[in-house]
Amino acid sequence: MEFLWLILIGLAAGWLASQFLQGGNYGIPGDILLGVVGALVGGFLFRQLSVPAGGGLIGALIVATIGAVFLLFLVRVLKRA
């Protein structure tokens, strides 16, 4: 069941990140991958900065979205270089 939640949160976070940074629509599989990896990146960043993320579904979605936005921004910067 946790795997299903990870996929759903990843899909939502990836979609939100692509909406925040306009364009770069990677489709459902790409959004899921972006959101799941973004959740890992966001969790790492929040732990390193000692920022409490809150609990539950909303906290996980916020952390995953922030991580996905950061990851998508980083990919775009590296593509330009």
Secondary structure, 3 states (H helix, E strand, C coil): CHHHHHHHHHHHHHHHHHHHCCCCCCHHHHHHHHHHHHHHHHHHHHHHCCCCCCCHHHHHHHHHHHHHHHHHHHHHHHHHC
